[in-house]
Amino acid sequence: MKILSPSKINALKPTKGRKPTSILRGSGLYVITEKESKGDGCKRIVGQTQFPRGRKGKTVDVPLGVWGKDVKTTEDLHGIIRKWMEIKFWCKNTGYHPKYYGTEPPKSTKRLGELVESFLVYHKLKVKEISWKTSQGRLVQILEYFGEDRLISDFELRNGGRERIVQMHDHLRKGRRYGKPAIEHAGKCRRLIKQVFNFAIDRGWMDENQNPAERKLMNEGLGHVKGGHPYLSYKELREFLNSIEENPSNSYVLTRLLTKFYLLSCIRVSVIVSLEWDWFDSENNVWKIPPETRGLKRKRDKGDPHIIPVTPEMKLIMNQLREINGSKKYVFYTPEGKKYPHANPETINAHIKRLGFGGRQNAHGWRDVVVTVGQEVGKFDRDIIQRQIGHTEHKRGAIGSYDNSEKLDERRKFLEWWNQELVRLGMRVTEKEFVVIE
């Protein structure tokens, strides 16, 4: 391909404004002719490229000399072309701005410990308390692996950061969590540190397109078997409910009431154990669960409480609970709790295991029972059941932002049927050892 000849460059006339003329088609090299206040004007040799690479990049000018002073001949132009190709290749491989070519690029003095500390302050404003604590725990583990004093510039792609992230991920997945390989945990840590480095980029502590954790690893999640929660069939429910009534494990009365209220209410365990008496609206006979409640899985800024209509069966159990904990903040307050001011979320699972149903049914698997039996036996619409168990699919999509319907009447009918069905299958809510307030 032909390059612009010196004679043609000399013939270029200065014009008002900035006029680029290509030196070599497709190279990004131009002669910029500008009219000065004095003299005939200036002709600068400029390379133009995009930085950073990708959609977010902007066109930047790289000065390569002045025609007639630094560049005069065809040989000089060939030399400029070679230099420009070297600069572009260097930028592509290092990720640095072309202005640093031939110099020592500056490195951030920020350390990983400082970055994590700043990120957690921001993160706390964005997520629920329980999610923040989970992130904090994972970041502590990441800091233990890398060290708090590690410069964040060491994690940039051009400095081998990708290899460090791969090594961390592979190290974590070899560990154990809850008796199983930590394969899923390792992936979650990679996704979390990705957020941390994006936070650093946003603050200008790390260059664009240098996040080493941006892409998913090829072996991420491989070998992880997502096991479903065990749940009983409709035909097995009578056996299960009879066992709860017989109480062969001689479990504490509060544990039995907690289990029954959970089975009746159709909401997650974490919500049930943390119930507060102030959340009960006696005038409308409903529980109003604040959106930030652990286990509800709603964004803090949505502001929509979850409503649980109260049935006669639930009311009887609530009366018994008032006799036990009516003066306390929490419905399921227990003085024996060490980790929580209320019953431990694992209490129900432990009770089910003691009854002999471990591996056949667990607390979360009860939601499978509710959704399946509610549709197949009760013939209720899936949308109504989903709303009652705390899902918000109706709020998704474009139309979801306008859907503020509660469908409380339909949900109340479903819960009334569900509670009556459990009683019909063997659940009792008026046991003699429980004091019932009239």
C-alpha positions, -999 to +999 in steps of 0.1 A: +000+000+000+012+035-008+020+060+018+015+097+015+045+112-003+065+142+011+055+163-018+018+158-011+024+166+026+042+198+016+013+207-006-013+205+022-027+239+030-035+250+065-072+254+071-094+268+098-098+241+124-082+207+125-078+187+092-065+151+094-050+135+062-043+098+063-006+088+058-013+051+052-048+039+048-061+018+077-030+025+099-044+052+121-016+076+111-024+111+101-010+145+092-029+171+112-029+204+095-037+234+117-037+271+110-017+291+135-021+328+144+013+334+129+030+318+100+017+293+075+005+267+100+017+235+116+017+199+102+019+173+130+022+136+126-003+119+149-013+083+156-050+077+165-061+047+184-089+036+208-081+033+246-091+013+264-100-013+239-136-022+236-169-004+237-159+020+265-128+031+246-122+067+234-101+079+205-067+093+217-041+111+198-004+101+201+020+128+189+048+113+167+066+144+154+063+176+134+066+176+096+096+195+084+113+193+118+112+158+132+100+141+100+112+152+066+117+123+042+101+091+030+125+071+051+114+091+082+078+083+074+086+046+071+103+049+105+072+066+120+050+038+106+072+011+122+072+030+155+034+034+154+029-003+148+052-011+178+032+013+200-001-003+191+013-038+197+027-027+230-006-012+241-025-043+231-002-066+251+003-045+282-031-027+284-013+006+292-021+039+276+001+047+246+015+078+263+035+054+285+053+038+256+091+039+262+086+050+299+079+033+332+041+033+337+030+045+371+017+019+396-010+024+421+002+024+457-032+011+469-031-022+487-056-051+486-065-046+523-073-009+518-094-018+487-114-044+505-121-021+534-134+007+511-154-018+491-172-032+522-183+003+532-199+008+498-212-028+498-230-024+531-251+004+516-262-018+487-271-052+502-288-067+532-269-072+564-268-110+560-254-107+525-228-082+537-217-105+564-214-133+539-193-111+516-171-100+545-164-137+554-154-145+519-132-115+516-114-124+548-106-157+533-094-140+501-072-117+521-057-146+540-047-162+507-032-131+490-022-110+520-035-075+529-004-057+518-004-069+482-005-040+457-037-040+436-015-032+406-002-068+409-037-080+400-039-061+367-041-084+337-008-071+323+010-080+355-001-116+357-033-110+377-053-135+358-030-163+369-033-152+405-071-154+404-069-188+388-046-200+415-069-186+443-099-202+427-082-236+423-069-235+459-104-227+473-122-254+454-099-280+469-112-272+504-144-284+521-175-266+531-203-284+551-186-317+544-186-312+506-160-299+481-160-261+480-165-260+442-194-236+443-178-215+470-147-209+449-168-196+420-186-172+444-153-159+457-142-152+421-174-133+414-170-113+446-134-103+439-146-093+404-169-067+421-141-055+443-118-048+413-146-031+394-150-009+424-112-001+422-116+007+384-145+030+392-124+048+418-094+052+393-072+028+414-070+003+386-070+008+348-100+000+326-101-035+311-076-048+337-100-067+359-084-102+362-116-118+375-139-104+348-143-137+329-156-170+343-129-196+346-133-226+323-132-251+352-155-229+374-183-250+388-172-282+371-179-312+393-205-294+414-236-314+418-266-293+427-287-316+449-324-309+454-339-308+488-357-340+498-394-339+501-423-363+508-450-373+484-486-364+492-492-401+503-464-398+529-477-367+546-500-385+570-471-405+583-450-374+588-477-353+605-486-382+628-449-385+638-449-348+647-479-354+670-465-385+686-432-366+693-410-398+698-380-376+702-396-358+732-388-324+717-393-291+735-427-275+732-414-243+715-396-265+688-429-283+681-448-251+678-421-236+656-423-266+633-460-265+630-462-228+624-436-232+596-456-260+580-487-239+581-474-206+569-455-214+537-426-190+541-389-196+545-374-208+578-353-177+583-384-156+582-404-177+606-377-179+633-371-142+633-408-132+636-415-102+659-448-096+676-449-060+662-452-074+627-486-088+634-515-066+622-544-077+644-568-054+627-563-070+593-554-104+607-521-106+588-484-108+594-465-080+576-429-091+571-404-061+565-386-065+531-352-065+547-359-096+568-334-123+563-347-151+541-373-129+524-348-123+496-361-089+486-341-058+477-339-033+505-350-005+482-382-022+471-400-015+503-428-040+498-435-062+529-445-098+525-480-105+537-491-137+554-528-140+560-536-156+594-558-187+594-578-201+624-552-229+628-523-204+628-542-182+653-545-211+678-507-217+677-501-179+680-522-179+711-501-207+726-469-188+717-482-156+734-486-176+765-449-186+763-432-155+747-459-128+746-437-104+766-407-109+744-397-091+711-394-124+692-423-149+688-398-177+690-375-163+716-353-188+734-330-181+764-308-209+753-298-192+720-262-183+716-259-173+680-294-158+676-318-140+700-345-163+687-347-200+676-318-212+654-329-216+617-315-252+619-339-261+647-366-274+624-342-295+604-328-310+635-363-318+648-372-335+615-341-356+617-349-367+652-383-378+641-366-401+617-373-383+584-337-372+577-330-377+540-367-379+532-378-344+541-361-312+552-373-277+561-366-262+527-380-292+509-414-284+525-417-257+499-417-284+472-445-301+491-465-268+493-462-260+456-468-295+443-497-304+465-512-270+462-515-274+425-522-311+421-545-316+450-558-282+458-560-271+421-548-236+430-531-213+405-493-215+406-491-177+407-510-176+440-488-202+456-457-186+444-467-153+459-475-169+492-442-187+495-424-154+490-415-154+453-419-122+433-419-134+397-449-111+390-427-081+397-402-090+369-400-076+334-413-044+320-449-049+332-437-061+366-427-026+376-464-017+373-478-048+390-486-038+426-513-064+431-514-084+463-542-109+456-547-113+493-582-128+491-569-156+468-539-162+490-560-163+521-582-189+504-552-210+495-537-208+531-571-217+546-573-248+524-537-257+530-541-255+568-573-275+568-557-301+546-528-305+571-553-309+599-572-334+579-540-354+574-531-355+610-518-322+623-534-311+657-533-275+669-552-279+702-529-303+721-536-305+758-501-297+769-504-263+752-522-235+770-546-218+746-558-183+752-595-178+744 
